Amino acid sequence: MLTYLLLIVTLYLAGNAYIFIRARQALRVKSLGAKILLTVLFWGCALSFFVTMSARNLAMPAFISHSMYIIGTSWLIFTLYMALLLLVFDILRLFKVVCKYRFHLSLLFTLALLGYGVYNYHHPETNVVSISTGKQYKDTTQAIKIVAISDVHLGNGTGKAALKGYVEMINAQRPDLILISGDLIDSSVVPLYTENMAEELADLKAPMGIYMVPGNHEYISGIDESIRYIKHTPIQLLRDSVVTLPNGIQLIGRDDRHNRKRRSLQELMAGVDQSKPTILLDHQPFNLKETEAAGIDLQFSGHTHHGQIWPINWVTDYIFEQSHGYRQWGNTHIYVSSGLSLWGPPFRIGTHGEMVIFNFQ
């Protein structure tokens, strides 16, 4: 893991150095004062991500922490696309295809992409899936409406205003049950207290309850601090536990893989009535054949974000057996959500945020 992080940091810094060199060549600034100013601004933005991550647990006004976070994380994506586009132009030069304004065109296209990404991020999809099971539960004449979300990442990126919109969107569906498959919290609970986000979470309404499991970011935030925060909300946290709803449907909530001592699915299934419907919440969609073998009716996961931006979605498609969307494995229905919100930069490029509605019967 450390090797992977060092590689990412090295590539990020190398990409910024590459962009900086090309910017100096293209802009040809003559004034020493202007050169110093532009250099400080560029590297200030490039290094702001590290400052933002280091200061994530510091209490500060929401506007300042939010601005730091957006600048720091957005520069990651700016670096990715600028470096890729400049590299394309440099490769074309090897084939004698020369463009005089390659830096300016790269900058213009990158900013256009980021603008589209912001718009796309602020317009998540609502995807409806009908799930039928042969198992019986009480009041089977009507389907149960389940709103399922994951990866909201509340914190310096997704603040109280965005959360208010999400709560209104969820409540507008009049769900019977709300399920959250991890990463409700981003990287610290401090911004959630600062903005009093529990006030918005308290407005979530579902007569059959609101349940969630931890994700890896609840552990990054500090699992004990995350548990304490969630206790101040109407959300019931499941950690390697089984809950039987009044109508007989059984919810199985697995702890995140960050907990090396989490119970196996087989252990959890020992306390389950196999004749009744089962819904599994597991943040990270690994070992899906195990879910199928256990006879689970529906698994809902998140974590992947479907890569969040192109071409990272190619990476998640390679890593995970099912990196996004719905698929039936035998008699088991599995849905991997791309997330309602996202981690870090506020861009969705080549992917979509989503809220999932299951009509379960």
N, C-alpha and C positions, 0 to 999 in steps of 0.2 A: 504493500500500500504506500509506504514511504517513497519507494522508487518511482511509483506511478505519479505521485504528487510532485516529486522533484522534476520529472520529465515534463509535466504540464507547465510548471512554473518556468522552466528553462525555455520551452517553446513560446510561452507567452512573452517573456522578456526579449527573446530573439525576434519575435514578430514585431514588437514595438520598436526595437532598434532598426529593423528593416524599413518600417514605415517612416521612422524619423529621418533616416538617411535619404529616402526618396522624397520626403517633404522638403528637406533642405535643398536638394537638387532642383526641385520644381519651382519653389517659391523664390529662391535667390534673393533673400532679404539682405540688404546692404548695411542697414543701421545696426550697430552693436547692441544698442538698448533693445531694439525690436527682437534681435536674435535671442538675447537673454530672456526676454519676456516670453517668447514663444516656446523656448526650451523648457522654462520652468512650468508653463501651462501644460505642455505635452506630457512631461514626465510626472507632473503632479497628478494628472488624470490617470496615467498608466499605473502609478503606484498607489492610487487611492483605494483600490480594491483591498490591498493588504492592510491599510489603515482601517478601512471599514470593518473587516473581519476581526481585527484586533480590538476594536472598540465596541463590539456588538453587545457586551454586557454592561456598558456604561450608561447610566441614566442621563438623558439629555432631552431637550425639547424635540418633539416629534418631527418638526419641520427640518431641523438640522440632521437628525439621524436618518430620516427618509431621503433627504437630498444626497447625503454622503453615500448611502446604499445604492441609490439609482445611478449616480455617476460612476461609482466604483465597479458595479456589476455590468453596467451598460458598456463600459470600455472594453470588457472582455469580448463582447460580440462585435463591437466596432473593429477591434484588432483582428478578429477572425476574418471578417469579410474584406477589410482593406488589404490585409496581407495576401489573401487569396487572389483578389482582383489584380493587385500589383504584380503578383507572381505570374498570372496569366499574360499580362502585357509584356513582362520580361521574357517569357518563353516565346511569345510571338516575335520578339526582336531577334531571337536566334534564327528564325525563319525569314528574316528580312522584312517583317511586317512591323513598321514603326508608326507609333501614334504620338504626336507631339504633346498632347494634353492627357497623357495616361494617368497621371496623379489626380488631376482635376476630375476626370471621368470616373475614376475609382471612388473618389470621395463623394461625388454626386450620386452614384449608383448605390453606394453603401448607405448614405443618408436616406435615400428613397426606400431601400429595403427595411431599414430600421423604422421608418415612418409606417410602412405597411405592417411591420411586426407589432407595433404598438396598437394599431387599430384592430388587428386580428386578435390580439390578447384580450382586448376589452369587449370582445363579442364572442363569448364561449358558446358552444353548441349545446343543444339539449337532445340527447339520443335516447330513444325509447326501445326497449327490448321486452318481448313477451316470453315468459318462462313457464312452462307447464311441467308438472311433476305428477307421477302416478300415486304419490303418497298422499294420505289424507290428513287434514287438519280441520279444526272447527270452522264453521261458516265458509264452506268451500264454494258456495254459489257465486261469490264475487271475488275477483282478483284483488290481491293486496297491492297497494301502490307504494313502492319503495323508492325514495330518492337516495341515490348513492353518489357520494363525492369522495375525492381524495386530494391530497397535496394542495391544501389551501395556503400553507406557508405563511401564517399570520406573523407579522413582525414589522421590520423596517421597510420591506418591499410591499407587502399586502397589509395596508393599514385599516383603520376603523371605517373609513368612508367606503372602501372597496368591500369590506366585510358586510356592511349594511346592505349594499346592493346584492350580494350573494344570498344573504338571509331572506331578503324580499323575493328573490328569484326562486328559492327553495320553497318558501311558504306559499307562493302563488300556485304551486302544484298540489297543494292540500294533501301531503303525503300521509299515509298511515304509519310509516316507519322511515327513519332517517339513518343511514349507515355512512360512516366515515372511515375510510381505509388508510389511516395514518397520515403523518406529516401535516397535521392541523397547525402545528407550531413550526416556525422556520428554524432559527438558530439561537434564540434567546427568548425567555418569557418577559424580559424587562420592558420591551415596547408594548406588550399586551397589557401590562399594568399601567404604563404611562398613558396610554390612550383609553384605558378602561374598556377593552374589547369584550369583556365578559357581559357588559350591558347589551351588546348586540347579540351575542350567542344566546342570551337568555330569551330572546324573541323567537328562537326556533320552535316550531310547533309540530308535533307528531303524536297522536294518541297512543301509539304502541311503543313510543320511546325513541331515544336518540343514542346510538351506540357507536363506539369507535375502538380501534386498536392502535397501539403506538406504531410509529414509523421510525426510520433511522434518525429523522430530525428531532423527534422527541428525546432521543438519546443525546444528540448533539447539543440540544438546549439544556440537557441535564434531566434525566428521567425523573428524579425525585421532584425537581422544581416543576416539571411538566405535569406530574400527577397532582401536585398541590394546586396548580392553577385549574386544571380540569375539574377538580372537586368543587370549584366555585361556579360551575356552569351546570346546565341540565343534562350534559353529556355523561353517559355511563361508559367508563373505560374498561375494556375487556383485555386481560393479560393472561393468556393460557387458561381461559375459563369458558364455560358453557352456560348460556341463559336460555330457558324455555319460556317463550312468550305465552300469554294467556290462551292463544288459539292453538298452541301445540308446536308451532315452528321453533326450531332450535337454532340459536345463533352460537357459532363457535368462533371465538376471538383468539387469534394467536399473537403472542408477543413478537416483537421484531427480531430479526436475525442478529441484531446487535447483542441481544441477550444470548450468550453462548450456552446458557443452561436452560433455555426455553424447552418446554415439553414437546415431545413429538406429536404429530397428528394422530398416530395410532393410540398414544396415551390419552389424548383428549377424546377420541372416539369411543373409548371404553365406557364413558359415562353417557353415551348418546343412544337414544331409541332409534334404531335404524328404520323402523316402520313409519317414522314421522319425518317431515321435510327438514333438511339441514342447509343452513347458509353459513359459509366460511368467510371470515375476514382475515386476510393475511396481506400485509403491506407489500411485500416483495414477491413477485410471481415466479418463484423457483419451484422445481420439483412438482410440476403440474400433473404428471402421471401418478404421483402419490395421492393427489386429491381425487383423481378418477378412480383409483383402486380402492379408496376409502368409501366410495359411494356417496360423496357429497353431491347435493343437488345443484348448488350455486356457489361459486367462489367469486368474490369481488376483491380486486387488488389495485394497486396504483404504482407509485415509485418511479416508473420509467419516464414519465412525462412525454412518452413517445419521442424522446430526444430533445423536445422543446423547439429546437431550431435545426434546419438543414445545414450540414449533412450529418448531424449527431444522431438523427433518427435512423440512419443506416447502421450506426454503432449499436443502438439498442435493439434493432431488428436482429443483429448478429448475436448479441449476448443472450437475449431471452427467447425461450421457446415461443412465447406469445408476448409481444411487446406492447400491443395495443388492440383494443376492440373486443368483439365477441367471437367466441368459438365454442363448439360443443365437442367435448372429449367423451365419447361413449354416451353414458346417461348423465354426465356432469356438464353443466353450463359454466363457462368461465368468462369473466369480463375483466380486462385490464384497462383501467382508466388512464387517460393522458393527463388527468389532473384538472381541477377547477381553476386554480391559479397556477403559480409556478415558483421555482426558486430563482432568485437573482434578477437578472435583467428582464424588463417588462416587454419582452418580444416573443411572438409566436410566428415563426417563419417556416412554412412547410408542415406545420402541425396545427392542431386546434385544441383549446381548452374545452372541457365538457362537464356537464351534469348528466348523470345517467338515471333514467327512470325504468325500473323493473315492474312490469305487470305480472305478479307472481301468483300462480294458482295451480 
